[in-house]
């Protein structure tokens, strides 16, 4: 999920959102009870499995219960949400923090990191290090140190995934530059393994499982063993939504956390196979088009049930971006993370009951 895109892509994304908003997605207030009654909130989605809490909150009526009318606007990448979020044309978005994200904020694009959307604690390594099956079977690659000089797939340059790679390569005595980086969207990884365009890579679910099932790649290692609890995806509020409509921001977060709690409670051993999973599988596969059995087999991304963002992880990745010379401005993690919406939502809901998970 790249943050840095060319001006043409950003302009196209903004134009597309403006068209959608013109058809009825603009925020509006209708008469009714409740501080958020009748508010319409526009939310960018990529129709991926990591959007699960959003789909659950919508399907189960949690947004409606807060008086909100939520409109999902599809994007083909989270990077394309940045321009409309900064311009106030989109209220809520999501994605992986990157150097491009911080650089955009340094150019006064107003955004706030408000909640966890995807992290990797133990059992939730949903972006495993994969290696081509023929290289593994031949014995050519059996350890991370064997990756030196090989073609290594990542979704984009200067993203949180770049530091995931750096940390894992370091464990094998390698520097980040000791592999040949190939930047491909996750959906392209499976084909790249199959035609030998890449040798290894960090590949997110469901592409990782699809590559395994097709016999073109195997899992070599899982990130939580090297970089536990990495904050790989976050929920973003546009600056205008956070500043001008804070009540709706709390209402939205309350419903989002209800969806996240249902999602986390349905997990068992890092997969959506626990109590209540049938409902979650139905909702998410309907929204994303994933095969239900494939979805059950995936290693699922974790979402903190109280929305807590791992700021230590964000700082660690931010420092790596600076070390690589990818930063153009002085935007800091502390300036961007705003936990107030999640904290207010938890006050309304109460802390998550871990015994229900």
Phi and psi in degrees as a GROMACS rama.xvg file:
@    title "Ramachandran Plot"
@    xaxis  label "Phi"
@    yaxis  label "Psi"
@TYPE xy
-86.9602  145.362  UNK-2
-96.8152  -38.4612  UNK-3
-83.7839  118.897  UNK-4
-130.058  159.605  UNK-5
-67.4804  161.929  UNK-6
-63.0557  -32.843  UNK-7
-64.9024  -44.3272  UNK-8
-63.0557  -41.2352  UNK-9
-64.7767  -41.4238  UNK-10
-65.6321  -38.8437  UNK-11
-64.2604  -41.0469  UNK-12
-62.8569  -42.9009  UNK-13
-62.5897  -42.5431  UNK-14
-63.1896  -40.3506  UNK-15
-63.6375  -40.599  UNK-16
-67.7572  -39.1393  UNK-17
-60.2153  -38.9993  UNK-18
-62.6438  -44.3071  UNK-19
-65.188  -41.6676  UNK-20
-66.0462  -33.3702  UNK-21
-66.275  -20.4683  UNK-22
-89.7444  4.28637  UNK-23
129.926  10.2874  UNK-24
-96.1251  2.43461  UNK-25
-68.3113  151.398  UNK-26
-68.1805  135.354  UNK-27
-145.199  160.125  UNK-28
-122.664  127.581  UNK-29
-109.476  155.99  UNK-30
-64.177  142.034  UNK-31
160.082  171.33  UNK-32
-79.9159  160.705  UNK-33
89.2818  143.989  UNK-34
-68.4408  -18.0697  UNK-35
-114.494  6.16963  UNK-36
-57.0442  125.959  UNK-37
82.865  -1.98612  UNK-38
-70.0328  135.716  UNK-39
-106.547  128.605  UNK-40
-118.439  125.673  UNK-41
-92.4054  129.72  UNK-42
-128.495  125.175  UNK-43
-81.469  132.893  UNK-44
-132.496  156.133  UNK-45
-110.607  7.18777  UNK-46
56.8751  39.7919  UNK-47
-107.799  166.309  UNK-48
-62.9302  -26.2613  UNK-49
-72.6625  -8.76748  UNK-50
-82.1083  6.49838  UNK-51
-49.0337  -49.4405  UNK-52
-58.7044  -33.6731  UNK-53
-66.438  -45.7563  UNK-54
-66.4357  -37.3985  UNK-55
-65.8005  -44.6694  UNK-56
-61.9244  -36.1949  UNK-57
-71.542  -49.2042  UNK-58
-64.3091  -37.6838  UNK-59
-87.3264  2.6011  UNK-60
79.7853  16.8862  UNK-61
-69.8448  -39.1153  UNK-62
-64.0152  -45.4071  UNK-63
-61.4661  -34.9559  UNK-64
-64.8744  -23.5537  UNK-65
-91.4728  3.83415  UNK-66
84.516  7.3488  UNK-67
-93.6793  146.739  UNK-68
-108.903  109.992  UNK-69
-101.956  129.775  UNK-70
-113.971  118.711  UNK-71
-85.3157  126.826  UNK-72
-112.99  118.981  UNK-73
-77.4971  137.056  UNK-74
-127.058  147.632  UNK-75
-84.0845  -8.22589  UNK-76
-157.318  151.828  UNK-77
-67.5605  -26.9416  UNK-78
-57.543  -33.6352  UNK-79
-76.9727  -2.99855  UNK-80
-83.2388  -18.6556  UNK-81
-62.6864  -48.8247  UNK-82
-60.911  -49.7074  UNK-83
-66.9488  -30.0557  UNK-84
-64.8007  -45.8616  UNK-85
-66.8092  -29.209  UNK-86
-88.0184  -2.15623  UNK-87
80.2454  12.8319  UNK-88
-89.2403  -11.8256  UNK-89
-135.983  134.711  UNK-90
-85.5626  -46.0365  UNK-91
-130.168  139.418  UNK-92
-144.863  -170.296  UNK-93
-160.139  164.417  UNK-94
161.52  -174.888  UNK-95
-97.601  127.71  UNK-96
-57.2534  142.591  UNK-97
-150.697  171.944  UNK-98
-61.1579  -39.4178  UNK-99
-61.8917  -35.178  UNK-100
-63.096  -49.9748  UNK-101
-65.7869  -35.4807  UNK-102
-65.1861  -37.1528  UNK-103
-63.5534  -42.1692  UNK-104
-66.2021  -36.3138  UNK-105
-63.3289  -25.0732  UNK-106
-90.0537  18.1301  UNK-107
72.9147  26.7222  UNK-108
-78.5315  119.131  UNK-109
-87.0905  114.191  UNK-110
-141.587  157.653  UNK-111
-137.486  133.766  UNK-112
-84.4255  118.484  UNK-113
-118.745  -15.1011  UNK-114
-166.045  160.76  UNK-115
-70.9787  139.93  UNK-116
-126.154  -20.1299  UNK-117
-167.651  114.937  UNK-118
-135.423  167.427  UNK-119
-125.641  71.2739  UNK-120
-75.3984  -179.31  UNK-121
-51.6916  138.188  UNK-122
77.2492  -2.50562  UNK-123
-121.414  38.3597  UNK-124
-79.0559  73.3494  UNK-125
-80.5544  3.7092  UNK-126
-128.734  70.6297  UNK-127
-70.7388  159.41  UNK-128
-82.2069  116.31  UNK-129
-107.159  152.109  UNK-130
-135.265  147.312  UNK-131
-56.5399  138.107  UNK-132
-62.8702  -37.2076  UNK-133
-66.8063  -34.229  UNK-134
-69.5389  -36.8832  UNK-135
-71.0869  -47.0055  UNK-136
-63.3536  -33.1487  UNK-137
-77.5789  -12.123  UNK-138
88.0738  -0.702167  UNK-139
-63.5147  -39.0253  UNK-140
-128.106  110.198  UNK-141
-126.295  -15.6549  UNK-142
-134.867  165.558  UNK-143
-62.2618  -35.3327  UNK-144
-62.7222  -22.436  UNK-145
-72.6241  -7.79616  UNK-146
-80.4811  -7.03163  UNK-147
-53.9779  127.66  UNK-148
80.6651  -3.2283  UNK-149
-88.7763  164.956  UNK-150
-82.6611  121.856  UNK-151
-119.235  121.534  UNK-152
-88.9158  133.259  UNK-153
-134.813  159.357  UNK-154
-70.3839  -30.5494  UNK-155
-170.128  162.355  UNK-156
-79.468  147.801  UNK-157
65.9284  36.4232  UNK-158
-110.78  174.676  UNK-159
-57.0288  -31.7571  UNK-160
-62.071  -30.5346  UNK-161
-60.377  -40.12  UNK-162
-75.2489  -31.5157  UNK-163
-56.3204  -47.1766  UNK-164
-61.5583  -44.9172  UNK-165
-60.7348  -44.2434  UNK-166
-63.7197  -43.6963  UNK-167
-70.4909  -39.7999  UNK-168
-63.6411  -39.1261  UNK-169
-59.6516  -34.3994  UNK-170
-63.7339  -22.7477  UNK-171
-100.347  14.1603  UNK-172
78.6193  17.5213  UNK-173
-111.59  148.423  UNK-174
-88.9004  163.799  UNK-175
-57.3338  -34.7246  UNK-176
-83.3642  2.77728  UNK-177
-82.29  -1.10704  UNK-178
-121.513  163.408  UNK-179
-95.3508  108.837  UNK-180
-78.8551  127.956  UNK-181
-117.952  123.197  UNK-182
-100.165  109.071  UNK-183
-135.288  141.248  UNK-184
-58.4574  147.051  UNK-185
-53.5093  -37.3478  UNK-186
-66.37  -18.1646  UNK-187
-88.5598  -11.5255  UNK-188
-62.8809  -40.7854  UNK-189
-59.7842  -48.4309  UNK-190
-62.7447  -39.6785  UNK-191
-64.514  -38.4304  UNK-192
-64.5199  -42.7274  UNK-193
-64.4811  -38.7296  UNK-194
-97.7535  11.422  UNK-195
63.2867  29.4759  UNK-196
-75.3626  -24.7634  UNK-197
-133.152  158.897  UNK-198
-102.063  -32.4742  UNK-199
-156.186  176.723  UNK-200
169.992  168.963  UNK-201
-95.8287  113.969  UNK-202
-124.889  122.128  UNK-203
-81.0398  161.379  UNK-204
-72.0673  147.454  UNK-205
-87.1941  -1.90429  UNK-206
-60.0437  -35.2402  UNK-207
-61.3404  -46.7801  UNK-208
-68.7547  -35.9232  UNK-209
-64.4324  -41.133  UNK-210
-61.6299  -39.9706  UNK-211
-63.6834  -47.7982  UNK-212
-63.3198  -31.2881  UNK-213
-83.9708  -6.44427  UNK-214
74.9094  26.4723  UNK-215
-106.66  -12.5999  UNK-216
-154.506  157.958  UNK-217
-130.547  159.518  UNK-218
-81.9063  126.094  UNK-219
-97.6755  -35.6811  UNK-220
-162.004  161.621  UNK-221
-119.558  132.564  UNK-222
-52.9428  -39.7349  UNK-223
-58.7453  -21.1466  UNK-224
-72.915  -15.9964  UNK-225
-119.431  -33.6795  UNK-226
-139.334  78.6259  UNK-227
-68.0234  141.636  UNK-228
65.6482  27.2874  UNK-229
-61.1739  135.087  UNK-230
-85.9503  99.3709  UNK-231
-97.3979  -21.8534  UNK-232
-147.945  146.392  UNK-233
-136.015  159.174  UNK-234
-90.6198  134.86  UNK-235
-116.773  140.597  UNK-236
-109.377  136.336  UNK-237
-63.7384  147.699  UNK-238
-57.514  -37.7179  UNK-239
-65.4017  -42.4642  UNK-240
-64.8403  -42.0871  UNK-241
-68.0304  -38.3408  UNK-242
-86.2569  -39.1363  UNK-243
-95.1101  -19.4284  UNK-244
-133.934  49.1714  UNK-245
-62.8434  -30.5101  UNK-246
-63.9603  -44.3274  UNK-247
-64.8173  -33.2201  UNK-248
-62.0242  -39.7714  UNK-249
-70.3649  -42.3942  UNK-250
-60.8291  -44.4083  UNK-251
-61.4154  -45.881  UNK-252
-64.5206  -36.1224  UNK-253
-60.5291  -45.9342  UNK-254
-68.2334  -40.3701  UNK-255
-59.0961  -44.0741  UNK-256
-68.9518  -31.7541  UNK-257
-61.4579  -43.4565  UNK-258
-65.2779  -41.0685  UNK-259
-63.9554  -38.2213  UNK-260
-67.6934  -40.353  UNK-261
-62.8387  -40.8436  UNK-262
-63.5371  -49.7388  UNK-263
-65.6099  -37.1358  UNK-264
-66.3772  -20.4714  UNK-265
-88.1509  3.13894  UNK-266
-90.7936  150.653  UNK-267
-147.815  118.687  UNK-268
60.7862  31.8855  UNK-269
84.1671  7.12037  UNK-270
-127.965  158.556  UNK-271
-86.3406  73.8439  UNK-272
-134.927  9.23533  UNK-273
-90.9749  -159.928  UNK-274
-62.7056  128.558  UNK-275
81.8463  6.60256  UNK-276
-69.4884  -28.4672  UNK-277
-57.7608  -41.2971  UNK-278
-67.679  -43.3283  UNK-279
-64.6517  -43.8836  UNK-280
-60.0332  -44.0468  UNK-281
-59.1783  -47.5187  UNK-282
-65.9385  -48.8003  UNK-283
-70.9165  -41.3872  UNK-284
-70.376  -31.4814  UNK-285
-64.801  -39.8024  UNK-286
-76.4722  -32.1796  UNK-287
-103.627  -19.1256  UNK-288
83.4118  4.79713  UNK-289
-69.7242  147.708  UNK-290
-67.5812  131.104  UNK-291
-56.3794  -40.9495  UNK-292
-69.0962  -36.717  UNK-293
-63.501  -44.6976  UNK-294
-60.6167  -40.3941  UNK-295
-63.5163  -28.8961  UNK-296
-84.8462  -12.4828  UNK-297
-73.801  150.103  UNK-298
-76.4334  121.124  UNK-299
-89.5667  145.729  UNK-300
-70.6772  145.064  UNK-301
-89.5406  146.943  UNK-302
-131.176  123.69  UNK-303
-63.2557  126.693  UNK-304
-67.8567  -13.0849  UNK-305
-107.089  10.4184  UNK-306
74.994  9.35267  UNK-307
-65.9171  130.714  UNK-308
-95.5091  136.064  UNK-309
-82.2313  92.1965  UNK-310
-66.4286  -33.0486  UNK-311
-60.3437  -41.5663  UNK-312
-64.7494  -43.3652  UNK-313
-60.582  -41.4562  UNK-314
-64.8242  -40.406  UNK-315
-61.2058  -44.3549  UNK-316
-68.5773  -40.2143  UNK-317
-58.8388  -43.3105  UNK-318
-62.0752  -38.3855  UNK-319
-64.591  -41.5037  UNK-320
-59.5287  -41.1378  UNK-321
-65.9899  -42.2322  UNK-322
-60.7956  -33.2033  UNK-323
-82.5151  -6.56132  UNK-324
77.0356  26.4035  UNK-325
-93.7357  -8.92898  UNK-326
-90.5335  137.485  UNK-327
-109.986  -12.1167  UNK-328
-139.195  -163.14  UNK-329
-117.91  23.5172  UNK-330
-64.357  129.66  UNK-331
-107.669  157.997  UNK-332
-60.9838  -45.0183  UNK-333
-62.2628  -29.7527  UNK-334
-73.5867  -22.32  UNK-335
-100.49  -30.4049  UNK-336
-78.9213  125.014  UNK-337
-125.626  96.5182  UNK-338
-81.2402  0.195582  UNK-339
-63.8645  -34.7918  UNK-340
-68.8268  -44.5827  UNK-341
-65.7176  -39.8908  UNK-342
-63.9023  -40.3511  UNK-343
-67.1262  -37.3449  UNK-344
-66.6083  -39.7058  UNK-345
-66.5402  -32.6128  UNK-346
-63.1905  -35.832  UNK-347
-74.7961  -39.0073  UNK-348
-90.7741  -24.8512  UNK-349
86.3432  156.009  UNK-350
-59.7426  151.903  UNK-351
-64.1535  135.696  UNK-352
-83.1162  102.543  UNK-353
-64.6575  -21.8802  UNK-354
-70.4754  -14.9071  UNK-355
-86.3904  -9.05627  UNK-356
